[in-house]
């Protein structure tokens, strides 16, 4: 299968539009991303 950056961009755009059409999915994703960032920050502090 031939895969190039255009195909990747189309896939990302499609996924993004699907997410945008479902606001709850987006906010849930945003929340989990924020949680991950917070945990990563605390983890870094603990390691230091």
mmCIF file of the N, C-alpha and C atoms, coordinates in Angstrom:
data_MODEL
# 
_entry.id   MODEL 
# 
loop_
_atom_site.group_PDB 
_atom_site.id 
_atom_site.type_symbol 
_atom_site.label_atom_id 
_atom_site.label_alt_id 
_atom_site.label_comp_id 
_atom_site.label_asym_id 
_atom_site.label_entity_id 
_atom_site.label_seq_id 
_atom_site.pdbx_PDB_ins_code 
_atom_site.Cartn_x 
_atom_site.Cartn_y 
_atom_site.Cartn_z 
_atom_site.occupancy 
_atom_site.B_iso_or_equiv 
_atom_site.pdbx_formal_charge 
_atom_site.auth_seq_id 
_atom_site.auth_comp_id 
_atom_site.auth_asym_id 
_atom_site.auth_atom_id 
_atom_site.pdbx_PDB_model_num 
ATOM 1   N N  . UNK A 1 1  ? 0.836   -1.193 0.000  1.00 0.00 ? 1  UNK A N  1 
ATOM 2   C CA . UNK A 1 1  ? 0.000   0.000  0.000  1.00 0.00 ? 1  UNK A CA 1 
ATOM 3   C C  . UNK A 1 1  ? 0.876   1.249  0.000  1.00 0.00 ? 1  UNK A C  1 
ATOM 4   N N  . UNK A 1 2  ? 0.558   2.167  -0.913 1.00 0.00 ? 2  UNK A N  1 
ATOM 5   C CA . UNK A 1 2  ? 1.357   3.397  -1.004 1.00 0.00 ? 2  UNK A CA 1 
ATOM 6   C C  . UNK A 1 2  ? 0.823   4.419  -0.013 1.00 0.00 ? 2  UNK A C  1 
ATOM 7   N N  . UNK A 1 3  ? 1.685   4.894  0.829  1.00 0.00 ? 3  UNK A N  1 
ATOM 8   C CA . UNK A 1 3  ? 1.280   5.839  1.878  1.00 0.00 ? 3  UNK A CA 1 
ATOM 9   C C  . UNK A 1 3  ? 2.180   7.066  1.825  1.00 0.00 ? 3  UNK A C  1 
ATOM 10  N N  . UNK A 1 4  ? 1.577   8.241  1.662  1.00 0.00 ? 4  UNK A N  1 
ATOM 11  C CA . UNK A 1 4  ? 2.379   9.469  1.639  1.00 0.00 ? 4  UNK A CA 1 
ATOM 12  C C  . UNK A 1 4  ? 1.799   10.509 2.592  1.00 0.00 ? 4  UNK A C  1 
ATOM 13  N N  . UNK A 1 5  ? 2.417   11.675 2.658  1.00 0.00 ? 5  UNK A N  1 
ATOM 14  C CA . UNK A 1 5  ? 1.995   12.707 3.603  1.00 0.00 ? 5  UNK A CA 1 
ATOM 15  C C  . UNK A 1 5  ? 0.590   13.216 3.294  1.00 0.00 ? 5  UNK A C  1 
ATOM 16  N N  . UNK A 1 6  ? 0.213   13.221 2.018  1.00 0.00 ? 6  UNK A N  1 
ATOM 17  C CA . UNK A 1 6  ? -1.137  13.664 1.649  1.00 0.00 ? 6  UNK A CA 1 
ATOM 18  C C  . UNK A 1 6  ? -2.180  12.730 2.243  1.00 0.00 ? 6  UNK A C  1 
ATOM 19  N N  . UNK A 1 7  ? -1.907  11.426 2.156  1.00 0.00 ? 7  UNK A N  1 
ATOM 20  C CA . UNK A 1 7  ? -2.824  10.439 2.722  1.00 0.00 ? 7  UNK A CA 1 
ATOM 21  C C  . UNK A 1 7  ? -2.926  10.640 4.232  1.00 0.00 ? 7  UNK A C  1 
ATOM 22  N N  . UNK A 1 8  ? -1.788  10.852 4.874  1.00 0.00 ? 8  UNK A N  1 
ATOM 23  C CA . UNK A 1 8  ? -1.762  11.059 6.320  1.00 0.00 ? 8  UNK A CA 1 
ATOM 24  C C  . UNK A 1 8  ? -2.555  12.311 6.679  1.00 0.00 ? 8  UNK A C  1 
ATOM 25  N N  . UNK A 1 9  ? -2.360  13.390 5.920  1.00 0.00 ? 9  UNK A N  1 
ATOM 26  C CA . UNK A 1 9  ? -3.072  14.639 6.185  1.00 0.00 ? 9  UNK A CA 1 
ATOM 27  C C  . UNK A 1 9  ? -4.576  14.436 6.037  1.00 0.00 ? 9  UNK A C  1 
ATOM 28  N N  . UNK A 1 10 ? -4.982  13.705 5.007  1.00 0.00 ? 10 UNK A N  1 
ATOM 29  C CA . UNK A 1 10 ? -6.405  13.434 4.800  1.00 0.00 ? 10 UNK A CA 1 
ATOM 30  C C  . UNK A 1 10 ? -6.981  12.641 5.968  1.00 0.00 ? 10 UNK A C  1 
ATOM 31  N N  . UNK A 1 11 ? -6.235  11.643 6.410  1.00 0.00 ? 11 UNK A N  1 
ATOM 32  C CA . UNK A 1 11 ? -6.700  10.813 7.527  1.00 0.00 ? 11 UNK A CA 1 
ATOM 33  C C  . UNK A 1 11 ? -6.846  11.649 8.791  1.00 0.00 ? 11 UNK A C  1 
ATOM 34  N N  . UNK A 1 12 ? -5.835  12.477 9.073  1.00 0.00 ? 12 UNK A N  1 
ATOM 35  C CA . UNK A 1 12 ? -5.871  13.331 10.258 1.00 0.00 ? 12 UNK A CA 1 
ATOM 36  C C  . UNK A 1 12 ? -7.045  14.292 10.177 1.00 0.00 ? 12 UNK A C  1 
ATOM 37  N N  . UNK A 1 13 ? -7.234  14.905 9.009  1.00 0.00 ? 13 UNK A N  1 
ATOM 38  C CA . UNK A 1 13 ? -8.342  15.844 8.819  1.00 0.00 ? 13 UNK A CA 1 
ATOM 39  C C  . UNK A 1 13 ? -9.670  15.144 9.048  1.00 0.00 ? 13 UNK A C  1 
ATOM 40  N N  . UNK A 1 14 ? -9.820  13.943 8.483  1.00 0.00 ? 14 UNK A N  1 
ATOM 41  C CA . UNK A 1 14 ? -11.063 13.181 8.643  1.00 0.00 ? 14 UNK A CA 1 
ATOM 42  C C  . UNK A 1 14 ? -11.330 12.876 10.111 1.00 0.00 ? 14 UNK A C  1 
ATOM 43  N N  . UNK A 1 15 ? -10.306 12.394 10.819 1.00 0.00 ? 15 UNK A N  1 
ATOM 44  C CA . UNK A 1 15 ? -10.448 12.065 12.236 1.00 0.00 ? 15 UNK A CA 1 
ATOM 45  C C  . UNK A 1 15 ? -10.797 13.326 13.033 1.00 0.00 ? 15 UNK A C  1 
ATOM 46  N N  . UNK A 1 16 ? -10.104 14.433 12.712 1.00 0.00 ? 16 UNK A N  1 
ATOM 47  C CA . UNK A 1 16 ? -10.333 15.679 13.424 1.00 0.00 ? 16 UNK A CA 1 
ATOM 48  C C  . UNK A 1 16 ? -11.757 16.168 13.222 1.00 0.00 ? 16 UNK A C  1 
ATOM 49  N N  . UNK A 1 17 ? -12.264 16.096 11.983 1.00 0.00 ? 17 UNK A N  1 
ATOM 50  C CA . UNK A 1 17 ? -13.636 16.520 11.696 1.00 0.00 ? 17 UNK A CA 1 
ATOM 51  C C  . UNK A 1 17 ? -14.635 15.635 12.431 1.00 0.00 ? 17 UNK A C  1 
ATOM 52  N N  . UNK A 1 18 ? -14.340 14.346 12.498 1.00 0.00 ? 18 UNK A N  1 
ATOM 53  C CA . UNK A 1 18 ? -15.215 13.424 13.224 1.00 0.00 ? 18 UNK A CA 1 
ATOM 54  C C  . UNK A 1 18 ? -15.255 13.793 14.703 1.00 0.00 ? 18 UNK A C  1 
ATOM 55  N N  . UNK A 1 19 ? -14.073 14.113 15.260 1.00 0.00 ? 19 UNK A N  1 
ATOM 56  C CA . UNK A 1 19 ? -14.011 14.519 16.667 1.00 0.00 ? 19 UNK A CA 1 
ATOM 57  C C  . UNK A 1 19 ? -14.771 15.822 16.885 1.00 0.00 ? 19 UNK A C  1 
ATOM 58  N N  . UNK A 1 20 ? -14.572 16.782 15.980 1.00 0.00 ? 20 UNK A N  1 
ATOM 59  C CA . UNK A 1 20 ? -15.234 18.071 16.121 1.00 0.00 ? 20 UNK A CA 1 
ATOM 60  C C  . UNK A 1 20 ? -16.748 17.927 16.059 1.00 0.00 ? 20 UNK A C  1 
ATOM 61  N N  . UNK A 1 21 ? -17.220 16.967 15.286 1.00 0.00 ? 21 UNK A N  1 
ATOM 62  C CA . UNK A 1 21 ? -18.665 16.766 15.184 1.00 0.00 ? 21 UNK A CA 1 
ATOM 63  C C  . UNK A 1 21 ? -19.227 16.193 16.487 1.00 0.00 ? 21 UNK A C  1 
ATOM 64  N N  . UNK A 1 22 ? -18.357 15.680 17.327 1.00 0.00 ? 22 UNK A N  1 
ATOM 65  C CA . UNK A 1 22 ? -18.790 15.153 18.624 1.00 0.00 ? 22 UNK A CA 1 
ATOM 66  C C  . UNK A 1 22 ? -18.052 15.904 19.724 1.00 0.00 ? 22 UNK A C  1 
ATOM 67  N N  . UNK A 1 23 ? -18.653 17.021 20.161 1.00 0.00 ? 23 UNK A N  1 
ATOM 68  C CA . UNK A 1 23 ? -17.988 17.902 21.133 1.00 0.00 ? 23 UNK A CA 1 
ATOM 69  C C  . UNK A 1 23 ? -17.630 17.184 22.429 1.00 0.00 ? 23 UNK A C  1 
ATOM 70  N N  . UNK A 1 24 ? -18.480 16.258 22.857 1.00 0.00 ? 24 UNK A N  1 
ATOM 71  C CA . UNK A 1 24 ? -18.191 15.565 24.106 1.00 0.00 ? 24 UNK A CA 1 
ATOM 72  C C  . UNK A 1 24 ? -16.914 14.751 23.996 1.00 0.00 ? 24 UNK A C  1 
ATOM 73  N N  . UNK A 1 25 ? -16.707 14.127 22.846 1.00 0.00 ? 25 UNK A N  1 
ATOM 74  C CA . UNK A 1 25 ? -15.482 13.360 22.622 1.00 0.00 ? 25 UNK A CA 1 
ATOM 75  C C  . UNK A 1 25 ? -14.274 14.275 22.711 1.00 0.00 ? 25 UNK A C  1 
ATOM 76  N N  . UNK A 1 26 ? -14.401 15.466 22.103 1.00 0.00 ? 26 UNK A N  1 
ATOM 77  C CA . UNK A 1 26 ? -13.290 16.413 22.095 1.00 0.00 ? 26 UNK A CA 1 
ATOM 78  C C  . UNK A 1 26 ? -12.952 16.848 23.519 1.00 0.00 ? 26 UNK A C  1 
ATOM 79  N N  . UNK A 1 27 ? -13.964 17.229 24.298 1.00 0.00 ? 27 UNK A N  1 
ATOM 80  C CA . UNK A 1 27 ? -13.696 17.701 25.655 1.00 0.00 ? 27 UNK A CA 1 
ATOM 81  C C  . UNK A 1 27 ? -13.133 16.578 26.525 1.00 0.00 ? 27 UNK A C  1 
ATOM 82  N N  . UNK A 1 28 ? -13.631 15.364 26.318 1.00 0.00 ? 28 UNK A N  1 
ATOM 83  C CA . UNK A 1 28 ? -13.099 14.225 27.069 1.00 0.00 ? 28 UNK A CA 1 
ATOM 84  C C  . UNK A 1 28 ? -11.639 13.999 26.703 1.00 0.00 ? 28 UNK A C  1 
ATOM 85  N N  . UNK A 1 29 ? -11.336 14.101 25.399 1.00 0.00 ? 29 UNK A N  1 
ATOM 86  C CA . UNK A 1 29 ? -9.957  13.946 24.933 1.00 0.00 ? 29 UNK A CA 1 
ATOM 87  C C  . UNK A 1 29 ? -9.072  15.038 25.517 1.00 0.00 ? 29 UNK A C  1 
ATOM 88  N N  . UNK A 1 30 ? -9.606  16.281 25.507 1.00 0.00 ? 30 UNK A N  1 
ATOM 89  C CA . UNK A 1 30 ? -8.862  17.421 26.054 1.00 0.00 ? 30 UNK A CA 1 
ATOM 90  C C  . UNK A 1 30 ? -8.567  17.197 27.534 1.00 0.00 ? 30 UNK A C  1 
ATOM 91  N N  . UNK A 1 31 ? -9.581  16.718 28.272 1.00 0.00 ? 31 UNK A N  1 
ATOM 92  C CA . UNK A 1 31 ? -9.406  16.472 29.702 1.00 0.00 ? 31 UNK A CA 1 
ATOM 93  C C  . UNK A 1 31 ? -8.342  15.425 29.948 1.00 0.00 ? 31 UNK A C  1 
ATOM 94  N N  . UNK A 1 32 ? -8.392  14.314 29.209 1.00 0.00 ? 32 UNK A N  1 
ATOM 95  C CA . UNK A 1 32 ? -7.408  13.260 29.421 1.00 0.00 ? 32 UNK A CA 1 
ATOM 96  C C  . UNK A 1 32 ? -6.011  13.756 29.055 1.00 0.00 ? 32 UNK A C  1 
ATOM 97  N N  . UNK A 1 33 ? -5.938  14.636 28.041 1.00 0.00 ? 33 UNK A N  1 
ATOM 98  C CA . UNK A 1 33 ? -4.653  15.205 27.656 1.00 0.00 ? 33 UNK A CA 1 
ATOM 99  C C  . UNK A 1 33 ? -4.111  16.091 28.776 1.00 0.00 ? 33 UNK A C  1 
ATOM 100 N N  . UNK A 1 34 ? -4.995  16.916 29.372 1.00 0.00 ? 34 UNK A N  1 
ATOM 101 C CA . UNK A 1 34 ? -4.599  17.766 30.488 1.00 0.00 ? 34 UNK A CA 1 
ATOM 102 C C  . UNK A 1 34 ? -4.152  16.921 31.677 1.00 0.00 ? 34 UNK A C  1 
ATOM 103 N N  . UNK A 1 35 ? -4.903  15.855 31.974 1.00 0.00 ? 35 UNK A N  1 
ATOM 104 C CA . UNK A 1 35 ? -4.535  14.945 33.059 1.00 0.00 ? 35 UNK A CA 1 
ATOM 105 C C  . UNK A 1 35 ? -3.157  14.356 32.814 1.00 0.00 ? 35 UNK A C  1 
ATOM 106 N N  . UNK A 1 36 ? -2.920  13.939 31.564 1.00 0.00 ? 36 UNK A N  1 
ATOM 107 C CA . UNK A 1 36 ? -1.638  13.345 31.210 1.00 0.00 ? 36 UNK A CA 1 
ATOM 108 C C  . UNK A 1 36 ? -0.511  14.350 31.410 1.00 0.00 ? 36 UNK A C  1 
ATOM 109 N N  . UNK A 1 37 ? -0.749  15.602 30.959 1.00 0.00 ? 37 UNK A N  1 
ATOM 110 C CA . UNK A 1 37 ? 0.277   16.640 31.103 1.00 0.00 ? 37 UNK A CA 1 
ATOM 111 C C  . UNK A 1 37 ? 0.579   16.889 32.569 1.00 0.00 ? 37 UNK A C  1 
ATOM 112 N N  . UNK A 1 38 ? -0.487  16.956 33.398 1.00 0.00 ? 38 UNK A N  1 
ATOM 113 C CA . UNK A 1 38 ? -0.313  17.186 34.833 1.00 0.00 ? 38 UNK A CA 1 
ATOM 114 C C  . UNK A 1 38 ? 0.485   16.047 35.458 1.00 0.00 ? 38 UNK A C  1 
ATOM 115 N N  . UNK A 1 39 ? 0.106   14.817 35.134 1.00 0.00 ? 39 UNK A N  1 
ATOM 116 C CA . UNK A 1 39 ? 0.805   13.654 35.671 1.00 0.00 ? 39 UNK A CA 1 
ATOM 117 C C  . UNK A 1 39 ? 2.260   13.654 35.227 1.00 0.00 ? 39 UNK A C  1 
ATOM 118 N N  . UNK A 1 40 ? 2.493   14.013 33.957 1.00 0.00 ? 40 UNK A N  1 
ATOM 119 C CA . UNK A 1 40 ? 3.868   14.053 33.451 1.00 0.00 ? 40 UNK A CA 1 
ATOM 120 C C  . UNK A 1 40 ? 4.672   15.099 34.217 1.00 0.00 ? 40 UNK A C  1 
ATOM 121 N N  . UNK A 1 41 ? 4.035   16.258 34.489 1.00 0.00 ? 41 UNK A N  1 
ATOM 122 C CA . UNK A 1 41 ? 4.723   17.319 35.221 1.00 0.00 ? 41 UNK A CA 1 
ATOM 123 C C  . UNK A 1 41 ? 5.078   16.840 36.628 1.00 0.00 ? 41 UNK A C  1 
ATOM 124 N N  . UNK A 1 42 ? 4.098   16.246 37.330 1.00 0.00 ? 42 UNK A N  1 
ATOM 125 C CA . UNK A 1 42 ? 4.355   15.742 38.680 1.00 0.00 ? 42 UNK A CA 1 
ATOM 126 C C  . UNK A 1 42 ? 5.393   14.634 38.654 1.00 0.00 ? 42 UNK A C  1 
ATOM 127 N N  . UNK A 1 43 ? 5.313   13.778 37.653 1.00 0.00 ? 43 UNK A N  1 
ATOM 128 C CA . UNK A 1 43 ? 6.286   12.695 37.528 1.00 0.00 ? 43 UNK A CA 1 
ATOM 129 C C  . UNK A 1 43 ? 7.693   13.247 37.370 1.00 0.00 ? 43 UNK A C  1 
ATOM 130 N N  . UNK A 1 44 ? 7.824   14.313 36.569 1.00 0.00 ? 44 UNK A N  1 
ATOM 131 C CA . UNK A 1 44 ? 9.129   14.943 36.365 1.00 0.00 ? 44 UNK A CA 1 
ATOM 132 C C  . UNK A 1 44 ? 9.638   15.520 37.673 1.00 0.00 ? 44 UNK A C  1 
ATOM 133 N N  . UNK A 1 45 ? 8.750   16.169 38.433 1.00 0.00 ? 45 UNK A N  1 
ATOM 134 C CA . UNK A 1 45 ? 9.137   16.754 39.717 1.00 0.00 ? 45 UNK A CA 1 
ATOM 135 C C  . UNK A 1 45 ? 9.603   15.649 40.665 1.00 0.00 ? 45 UNK A C  1 
ATOM 136 N N  . UNK A 1 46 ? 8.855   14.540 40.694 1.00 0.00 ? 46 UNK A N  1 
ATOM 137 C CA . UNK A 1 46 ? 9.217   13.437 41.581 1.00 0.00 ? 46 UNK A CA 1 
ATOM 138 C C  . UNK A 1 46 ? 10.568  12.849 41.197 1.00 0.00 ? 46 UNK A C  1 
ATOM 139 N N  . UNK A 1 47 ? 10.817  12.722 39.889 1.00 0.00 ? 47 UNK A N  1 
ATOM 140 C CA . UNK A 1 47 ? 12.098  12.174 39.425 1.00 0.00 ? 47 UNK A CA 1 
ATOM 141 C C  . UNK A 1 47 ? 13.235  13.110 39.829 1.00 0.00 ? 47 UNK A C  1 
ATOM 142 N N  . UNK A 1 48 ? 12.996  14.412 39.707 1.00 0.00 ? 48 UNK A N  1 
ATOM 143 C CA . UNK A 1 48 ? 14.020  15.381 40.095 1.00 0.00 ? 48 UNK A CA 1 
ATOM 144 C C  . UNK A 1 48 ? 14.146  15.408 41.612 1.00 0.00 ? 48 UNK A C  1 
# 
